[in-house]
Amino acid sequence: MNTEPLLLDDHILTVPQVSKYLQISRSKLYYLVSRKQLPHLKLGRNIRIRQSDLMRWLNLQVEPASQIFAVRKTLIPNISFAFIMQAG
C-alpha cells in the first residue's frame, strides 16, 4: 500500500480518465484494481488513481528488449528507426 502523502500538485484521476489514457476498457481497469495490480485510492465506493502512482506503475510495466533485438542492433548499429518504419 502506498503511504506517500498526497501532494497538492498531484492530479487525482477517475477510472474513465485512466482507461482512456491507457486505451483499455473500464472493466479491464477495474479488474487490475480488484487484483491489486494497479495502485489506487478508495474513497467510499469510488476508485481514484494518483497521476504519480500511475506514471510509476507504467514505468514498471516496460519490458526489456529481447536478446534477438539486442543482437540485431549490434550487427547494424547505424540504421535509424525511421528507415525501419519505411521498410515495413
Secondary structure, DSSP 4 states (H G I P E B T S, - for coil): ---PPPPTTS-EEEHHHHHHHHT--HHHHHHHHHTT-S--EEETTEEEEEHHHHHHHHHHTPPPPPHHHHHHHHHSTT--HHHHHHH-
